[in-house]
Amino acid sequence: MTDKELLLVTPEDHDDHDHAPDDFTHLGLGVDAGMMTRSVMDRRRVLSLGALGVGALLGAATLGRGALAGGGGPPLPPAGGPPPGGIGGGPGGGQGDADTVTSVNGECTTLPTETQGPYPADGSQASGQTVNILENSGIVRRDLTRSIDGGAAVDGVPLTLTMTLVNVATNCAPLSGYVIYVWHCTPDGEYSLYSQAIVDEDFLRGAQVTDGSGQVTFQTVFPGCYAGRWPHIHFEIYPNLATAAQGNVNQNVALVSQIAMPEDVSRAVYADGRYSGSVANLNRITLASDNVFSDGVQAQMPRVSGSLSTGYTASITVGIQP
């Protein structure tokens, strides 16, 4: 990725490991998802639990990840080991992992592993720093258009993204209880937590636990197009909450890949004044010249419908072999 102005910070500047027991903001993914399904336990009760109580809640959320996702799904792999796909983040291209598929026109076809890029905020070292937004409570959310804790909001064309996770080993049956983390750039082509102007923001990043239908849905904005890359959305899939909270380390990621946005929809969106810089960048790139999608994108391009005035909906099905 090119032409990006970065503010390189030290790991200490993003150290979210040491917090007082009553710091609800940084209790992590387990408590985050647990709170989404335990409406009877309000914020005050969680704060009164103390360190040991929070630890118990985290354990319950992890052990009960099938219930968190709505139940009904197949058993999940143990938290101690990764699924066969292993960690992603290698260079794009080629045939990808044989274990990963996506449903295209009703058939299962291979979805390649792609690079996570230089702005993942997933605990891996990138762009000279290590940031793990997955440690933070609040990252499990549907609406990505505003920073966690009520920070700044992003103004762009609305996009509703639904992803369905399936098991290729069982005729693409839905997988519940997995964590899908997505992130993408702003209409200006900037990335929160990395680009200098928005280094203190964390919008356009979020994770959800797949439900009984294997689905997650995010409310976001259509990504912009910056120099050297086709319009895209990044995502990572983790087998459970415990591994997701650790981030992209120790080969605990089931899949790292990217979604390619359709050209016709992108051009329609970029006619909006909020995407003024994207038009010229899109004119200088093609799918054939993109360093990630040049080997083919059929499996990585979602179905998109909608309009500039009402917003767009996109859907894609992704499969793995646990």
C-alpha positions as CSV (number, residue, x, y, z in Angstrom):
1,M,0.0,0.0,0.0
2,T,1.4,3.3,-1.0
3,D,1.2,7.1,-0.5
4,K,0.0,6.7,3.1
5,E,1.2,9.1,5.8
6,L,1.8,7.1,9.0
7,L,2.4,8.1,12.6
8,L,4.7,5.3,13.8
9,V,4.3,4.7,17.5
10,T,5.9,2.4,20.0
11,P,4.1,-0.6,21.5
12,E,4.0,1.2,24.8
13,D,1.7,3.9,23.2
14,H,-0.9,1.2,22.6
15,D,-0.4,-0.9,25.7
16,D,-3.8,-2.2,26.7
17,H,-2.6,-5.1,28.8
18,D,-2.4,-3.5,32.3
19,H,-5.7,-2.1,33.5
20,A,-7.5,-1.8,36.8
21,P,-10.1,-4.5,37.5
22,D,-12.9,-2.0,37.1
23,D,-11.8,-0.8,33.6
24,F,-14.7,-2.1,31.7
25,T,-13.5,-0.7,28.4
26,H,-10.7,-3.2,28.0
27,L,-12.0,-6.5,29.4
28,G,-11.8,-8.1,26.0
29,L,-13.8,-10.1,23.5
30,G,-15.1,-12.8,25.9
31,V,-16.8,-10.3,28.2
32,D,-17.8,-8.3,25.1
33,A,-19.8,-11.1,23.5
34,G,-21.0,-12.4,26.8
35,M,-22.6,-9.0,27.5
36,M,-24.4,-9.1,24.2
37,T,-26.3,-12.3,25.2
38,R,-26.7,-11.7,29.0
39,S,-29.1,-8.8,29.1
40,V,-29.9,-9.5,32.7
41,M,-26.3,-8.7,33.7
42,D,-25.9,-5.0,33.4
43,R,-22.7,-2.9,33.4
44,R,-22.9,-2.2,37.1
45,R,-23.0,-5.9,38.0
46,V,-20.0,-6.7,35.8
47,L,-18.0,-3.9,37.4
48,S,-18.9,-5.3,40.9
49,L,-17.5,-8.7,40.0
50,G,-13.8,-7.8,40.5
51,A,-10.9,-9.5,38.7
52,L,-11.9,-13.0,39.7
53,G,-15.5,-12.5,38.7
54,V,-14.6,-11.1,35.3
55,G,-12.2,-14.0,34.7
56,A,-15.1,-16.4,35.4
57,L,-17.3,-14.5,33.0
58,L,-14.6,-14.6,30.4
59,G,-14.3,-18.4,30.8
60,A,-18.0,-18.9,30.6
61,A,-18.2,-16.8,27.4
62,T,-15.4,-18.9,25.9
63,L,-16.7,-22.3,26.9
64,G,-20.2,-21.3,25.9
65,R,-19.3,-19.9,22.5
66,G,-21.8,-22.1,20.7
67,A,-24.6,-20.6,22.9
68,L,-23.2,-17.1,22.3
69,A,-23.7,-17.6,18.6
70,G,-27.3,-18.8,19.0
71,G,-26.5,-22.5,19.3
72,G,-27.4,-25.2,16.9
73,G,-24.0,-25.3,15.2
74,P,-21.5,-28.1,15.0
75,P,-18.9,-28.5,17.8
76,L,-16.0,-26.1,17.6
77,P,-12.3,-27.0,17.5
78,P,-10.5,-26.8,20.9
79,A,-9.2,-23.4,21.8
80,G,-5.7,-24.7,22.1
81,G,-5.1,-25.4,18.4
82,P,-5.8,-23.8,15.1
83,P,-7.9,-25.3,12.3
84,P,-6.0,-26.8,9.4
85,G,-5.9,-23.6,7.3
86,G,-3.3,-22.1,9.7
87,I,-2.3,-18.5,9.8
88,G,-2.9,-16.2,6.9
89,G,-1.0,-13.1,6.0
90,G,1.2,-14.5,3.2
91,P,1.4,-12.9,-0.2
92,G,-1.7,-13.0,-2.4
93,G,-2.0,-15.1,-5.5
94,G,-1.9,-18.8,-6.3
95,Q,-4.6,-21.2,-5.4
96,G,-4.7,-20.4,-1.7
97,D,-5.4,-23.0,1.0
98,A,-7.2,-26.2,-0.2
99,D,-9.2,-26.1,3.1
100,T,-11.0,-22.8,2.5
101,V,-13.9,-22.3,0.2
102,T,-16.7,-19.9,-0.6
103,S,-20.1,-20.5,-2.1
104,V,-20.3,-19.0,-5.6
105,N,-23.6,-19.5,-7.5
106,G,-24.5,-22.4,-5.1
107,E,-21.2,-24.3,-5.5
108,C,-18.2,-24.5,-3.2
109,T,-15.0,-23.1,-4.7
110,T,-11.7,-22.2,-3.2
111,L,-11.2,-18.9,-1.5
112,P,-7.5,-17.9,-1.4
113,T,-5.6,-16.8,1.6
114,E,-4.5,-13.2,1.1
115,T,-2.1,-10.8,2.9
116,Q,-3.5,-9.0,5.9
117,G,-1.8,-5.8,4.7
118,P,0.1,-3.2,6.7
119,Y,-2.8,-1.9,8.9
120,P,-4.4,-4.9,10.6
121,A,-4.4,-3.9,14.3
122,D,-4.7,-7.7,15.1
123,G,-1.7,-8.1,17.4
124,S,0.9,-8.8,14.6
125,Q,3.7,-6.4,13.9
126,A,2.8,-4.1,11.0
127,S,4.0,-0.7,9.8
128,G,6.6,-0.6,12.6
129,Q,4.2,-1.1,15.5
130,T,2.1,-3.7,17.2
131,V,-1.6,-2.9,17.9
132,N,-4.2,-5.4,18.9
133,I,-7.7,-3.9,18.8
134,L,-9.1,-7.4,19.5
135,E,-8.1,-7.0,23.1
136,N,-10.5,-4.2,23.7
137,S,-14.1,-4.5,24.9
138,G,-16.4,-2.8,22.4
139,I,-14.7,-4.4,19.4
140,V,-17.6,-6.9,19.2
141,R,-20.1,-4.7,17.4
142,R,-22.4,-4.4,14.4
143,D,-22.0,-0.6,13.7
144,L,-18.4,0.2,12.5
145,T,-19.1,3.8,11.5
146,R,-18.1,5.3,14.9
147,S,-15.0,4.8,17.1
148,I,-15.5,2.7,20.2
149,D,-16.4,4.7,23.3
150,G,-18.3,7.3,21.3
151,G,-15.5,8.7,19.3
152,A,-15.6,10.3,15.9
153,A,-17.9,9.0,13.2
154,V,-17.2,8.3,9.5
155,D,-19.3,10.0,6.8
156,G,-19.8,7.8,3.7
157,V,-22.2,5.9,1.6
158,P,-23.9,3.3,3.9
159,L,-22.9,-0.4,3.3
160,T,-24.4,-3.4,5.1
161,L,-22.1,-6.4,4.8
162,T,-23.4,-9.9,5.7
163,M,-20.9,-12.8,5.8
164,T,-21.9,-16.4,6.1
165,L,-19.3,-18.9,7.4
166,V,-19.8,-22.6,6.4
167,N,-18.0,-25.9,6.8
168,V,-16.9,-27.4,3.5
169,A,-16.4,-30.8,5.1
170,T,-20.1,-31.0,5.8
171,N,-21.6,-29.8,2.6
172,C,-21.2,-26.1,3.5
173,A,-23.2,-26.4,6.7
174,P,-23.2,-23.1,8.7
175,L,-20.6,-22.7,11.4
176,S,-21.6,-20.9,14.6
177,G,-19.4,-19.6,17.4
178,Y,-16.6,-18.4,15.2
179,V,-15.3,-14.8,15.3
180,I,-15.0,-12.7,12.1
181,Y,-13.0,-9.5,12.3
182,V,-13.2,-7.0,9.5
183,W,-11.5,-3.7,8.7
184,H,-11.2,-1.3,5.8
185,C,-10.2,2.2,4.8
186,T,-12.2,5.4,5.0
187,P,-13.7,7.2,1.9
188,D,-10.4,9.1,1.9
189,G,-8.4,5.9,1.8
190,E,-7.1,6.2,5.4
191,Y,-6.9,3.5,8.1
192,S,-7.8,4.2,11.7
193,L,-5.1,3.5,14.3
194,Y,-2.4,4.0,11.6
195,S,-3.0,7.1,9.4
196,Q,-1.8,10.2,11.1
197,A,-5.0,12.2,10.9
198,I,-7.0,9.3,12.6
199,V,-4.4,7.5,14.7
200,D,-6.6,8.0,17.8
201,E,-9.7,6.6,16.2
202,D,-10.7,2.9,15.7
203,F,-13.7,3.2,13.5
204,L,-14.2,0.9,10.5
205,R,-13.0,-2.1,12.5
206,G,-15.1,-4.6,14.3
207,A,-15.7,-8.3,15.1
208,Q,-18.8,-10.5,15.6
209,V,-19.5,-14.1,16.6
210,T,-21.3,-16.1,13.9
211,D,-24.9,-17.0,14.9
212,G,-26.7,-20.3,14.4
213,S,-26.9,-19.6,10.6
214,G,-23.1,-18.9,10.5
215,Q,-23.8,-15.3,9.8
216,V,-22.5,-11.9,10.9
217,T,-23.7,-8.5,9.7
218,F,-21.8,-5.2,9.8
219,Q,-23.1,-1.7,9.3
220,T,-20.3,0.3,7.7
221,V,-19.6,2.7,4.8
222,F,-18.4,1.8,1.3
223,P,-14.5,1.7,1.3
224,G,-12.6,4.3,-0.7
225,C,-9.9,3.5,-3.3
226,Y,-6.3,4.6,-2.6
227,A,-3.3,4.6,-4.8
228,G,-2.1,1.1,-5.9
229,R,-5.0,-1.0,-4.6
230,W,-8.4,-2.1,-5.8
231,P,-11.3,-1.2,-3.4
232,H,-11.4,-4.0,-0.8
233,I,-12.3,-5.1,2.7
234,H,-10.0,-7.2,4.9
235,F,-11.2,-9.9,7.2
236,E,-9.8,-12.6,9.5
237,I,-11.6,-15.6,10.9
238,Y,-10.9,-17.1,14.4
239,P,-12.2,-20.4,15.7
240,N,-13.4,-18.9,19.0
241,L,-13.3,-15.9,21.3
242,A,-10.3,-17.0,23.3
243,T,-8.0,-17.2,20.2
244,A,-9.5,-14.0,18.7
245,A,-8.6,-12.0,21.8
246,Q,-5.0,-13.1,21.3
247,G,-4.9,-11.7,17.8
248,N,-3.1,-13.0,14.8
249,V,-0.3,-14.9,16.6
250,N,0.7,-18.5,17.2
251,Q,-1.1,-19.8,14.0
252,N,-4.5,-19.3,15.6
253,V,-6.2,-17.8,12.5
254,A,-8.5,-20.0,10.4
255,L,-8.4,-17.7,7.4
256,V,-7.0,-14.2,6.4
257,S,-8.4,-12.9,3.2
258,Q,-9.9,-9.9,1.4
259,I,-13.2,-9.0,-0.3
260,A,-13.0,-7.2,-3.7
261,M,-15.7,-4.6,-4.3
262,P,-17.4,-4.7,-7.8
263,E,-16.3,-2.1,-10.3
264,D,-19.7,-0.8,-11.3
265,V,-20.8,-0.3,-7.8
266,S,-17.5,1.4,-6.8
267,R,-17.8,3.8,-9.7
268,A,-21.3,4.7,-8.7
269,V,-20.3,5.3,-5.1
270,Y,-17.2,7.3,-6.1
271,A,-19.5,9.8,-7.9
272,D,-20.4,11.0,-4.4
273,G,-18.3,14.0,-3.3
274,R,-17.1,12.3,-0.2
275,Y,-15.1,10.0,-2.4
276,S,-13.5,12.6,-4.6
277,G,-10.0,11.2,-4.4
278,S,-11.1,7.6,-5.2
279,V,-12.1,8.3,-8.8
280,A,-8.6,9.0,-10.0
281,N,-7.1,6.1,-8.0
282,L,-9.7,3.7,-9.4
283,N,-8.9,4.9,-13.0
284,R,-5.2,3.9,-12.4
285,I,-5.9,0.4,-11.2
286,T,-7.5,-2.8,-12.6
287,L,-8.3,-6.1,-11.1
288,A,-5.6,-7.6,-13.4
289,S,-3.0,-5.2,-12.1
290,D,-3.9,-5.4,-8.4
291,N,-1.3,-7.2,-6.4
292,V,-3.9,-9.2,-4.5
293,F,-6.7,-9.9,-6.9
294,S,-4.8,-10.3,-10.2
295,D,-5.1,-14.1,-10.1
296,G,-8.9,-14.0,-10.0
297,V,-11.7,-12.6,-7.8
298,Q,-14.8,-14.6,-8.5
299,A,-14.9,-16.2,-5.1
300,Q,-13.9,-13.0,-3.4
301,M,-16.5,-10.6,-4.9
302,P,-19.7,-10.2,-3.0
303,R,-23.2,-9.9,-4.3
304,V,-24.1,-6.2,-4.0
305,S,-27.4,-4.4,-4.4
306,G,-28.7,-1.0,-3.6
307,S,-28.3,2.6,-4.8
308,L,-26.3,5.7,-4.0
309,S,-29.3,7.3,-2.4
310,T,-30.4,4.4,-0.2
311,G,-27.1,2.7,0.5
312,Y,-25.8,-0.8,-0.5
313,T,-26.0,-4.3,0.8
314,A,-23.3,-6.9,0.2
315,S,-23.3,-10.6,1.0
316,I,-20.6,-13.2,0.7
317,T,-20.3,-16.8,1.9
318,V,-17.0,-18.1,3.2
319,G,-16.2,-21.7,4.1
320,I,-13.4,-23.4,6.1
321,Q,-12.6,-27.0,7.0
322,P,-12.3,-27.1,10.8
